[in-house]
Amino acid sequence: MSSLLEHIKRSPVAHLLMTITFFTSAIILNILQGILYYFLRPFWKYAYRKLNYYLCYSLYSQLVFMAEWWSGSDIVVYTDKEVFKKYFGKEHAFLILNHTYDIDWLIGWIFCDRVGVLGNCKAYAKKSIQYVPTMGWAWKFSESVFLERNWDKDKDTIGRQVAQLCQYPDPMFLLLFAEGTRFTEDKHKASVAFATEKGLPILKHHLNPRTKGFTSSLPELRGKVPAIYNIQMCFDPTAPVKPTVMNLLLGKPVLGHMFFERIPVEEVPEKEEDAAQWLRDLYCKKDKMMESFLKTGDYFKTSGVPRVEAIRLNRRPFSIINMSVWAVLTLIPMVYCLTCLLTSGSTVYVSIGLIIISVFFILLYLLIEQTKIDKGSSYGKTTPTTPTKDPNGSNLKSD
């Protein structure tokens, strides 16, 4: 039975059906989001944000389904249990996460789903992403912070957008990849060279953080967002399955190790220079934790960070229920139409059917390629901390 299930998970037919379900439902959800965004949001933001939570959840949780139910992947959370029970999923939070893996964002979504905040996950992203159908449009309609890497424009955008997000009626997570781009060896070499030139800390496993986006967000966070969550994510480097979207699609499980530290916002210095140094110090700590985990399989053994116990969070059933409902709603009409086209006996109709199938496979390929580290942007390869010579740089999520 298990071998049959593994065969199904690796079948191109199963992948095609999942792709049809995801992209068809995503377009439907995008249309609903667009209607609400332009016709409800201008008059009643509270209701719009309440409704949009469920639309975003319905889209994001399909990817969570692939990760935790289809592939069987899981997470181990390291944090103070009392703090976790009191705060996590019950407050607005500003998340700082290392950007090291193809699927760090998706494993993070597993955590967000298990604490009930997945539909209100926001992020800093490059502006061009908002024009990409499905995920890009969803982020646009969910009021994520889109930036242009032009600091004169971005500083106003950050203040305005972060202030809007702080008004959300339900707990909201705003994610910042402070490194600005995904870690690669080329980008790391450039980051080390820049840090050496500017007298900044040399990090082994991270790029030097860009601090302007962080420091520009702080004034809007103070008094509205109670805490910053310092998150460190790592996978066992000796594990046989690498953390990639393709492996998840093939049904191969991975185990993400996530350290969480809740830091009250008021503990961050108010002066911009001091806040920037605070972020650099935080990344030195994150680097020591990563070094410890990669060498010993333990975040705390050599990092000097006080040990906290591991927590295993139970899966929630909503992602598999959501995926099942969308599969029924989309696959019945789509498979019927494709079957009619392919069995019509008409060269034209058969060709149309094959083209539709090819388009879905191409969309799947593009989605997977977009998540690969080696397919990320070139941002950071030559200017690791800023487009200018400013060591503080701007914080932009580029991939």
Phi, psi and omega in degrees: 000316181295323179293324177295317179297319177297321178296318179297317182295335180264000184284132175301330179295316178297320179295321178297316181296319177295321180293316177301314180300312185295307187288324178293313179294324181297318179295319177300314180295320177300318179297315178298318178299317181298318179299313180293322183296318185268339185245343178249315185304318181299337185251334186208080184297323182302309181294320179301313183292326176296314182289320183293334175307314184288326177293316177296317180300318182298328178278307184298323186291344175293325176286325175297320176303313180301320184286309190264331180262313182290312183268341182079019180289159184211173178230151169243127183253131178247111179194169177292123187296320181292319177297317180301312182296325186280324192242321193294126182082004183239006183210160168294145178211148177254115188259133175242114187233140174293146184246079192247333191237163176302323190241023180301322179295321182287320176296324174298324178295328175301314178299313182301322178295321185285344174253006172080027183239006188305318181291345179246031175277126178238165181206161168276131182214157177290147191301325185298336183296330184294345180267359181274122179304159182071260188293318181297314178296321179299317178295321178299310183288343178266007172068035174294165185268108181259131187234159186249358187062027171240106192298326180300326178274321188291327183296325177286321179298316181300310181300316182292313185288318179296321177299321178296316183294328180294345181272001183300139183286338181242163180309135185228136175251127175248116186263132174236120167272095189293342176287343175085339181200165182288146181292127168222164180297319180297315180293326179293319178299317179294322179295318179296318180297317180294317180297320178297317181296322185264359181073029179267163179300143176268118180257138182276326191237007179223161167274150177300133184291146172270129194256343187295317178300321179294308184293330179284338178279332188303316181302326179282334180284325187299128179083353182237320177250115188293328192212154168258135174256111173279117184241131174241126180243138179210150173242150178299116183294344180265358181295143183291337181255122180278147183283085179229157178297321180300318179295323176296317180297327179280001177082020181264123185278147171233161180236115179267133178256117186239118174264133178238133173231119178273122182239115177304138183301327182293347177281348178276130181304149182278327179292140184300316182296320180290323178293322178296318178293325177301317180294320178296319178297322178298320180288333172296319177295316179298323181294320178294322179293318178296318178300316180297317182292317182295330182270326188239350186076018185217126180295336195252346190299316183238001186276339184084001179277133180303137184288139170234154185284154176281142178238134174253119181266136180287145174293147173261150185279353191293328181291322179286327175294314179300315180296321180295318180296314180294325178298317179295314185293327185261321187286324181301307179290323182291315180294322177299313180297316180295321178297317178298318180294314186285338181253011184289335184084354179268130179301321181295311182292320177298319179297319178298317178299316179294324178295317179299315178298318180297321180298317179295321177294322178295318178299319177297316179299315181295322179296316180294317180298323182296334183273349185285138180301316184286355177256006181289177182290164178275000181301126179101351181286327180243338178230081193292339182237353180186153174292342177249198178268008180286120181293347180279327174058182175240148185265105179233132173277118187258344184241000000 
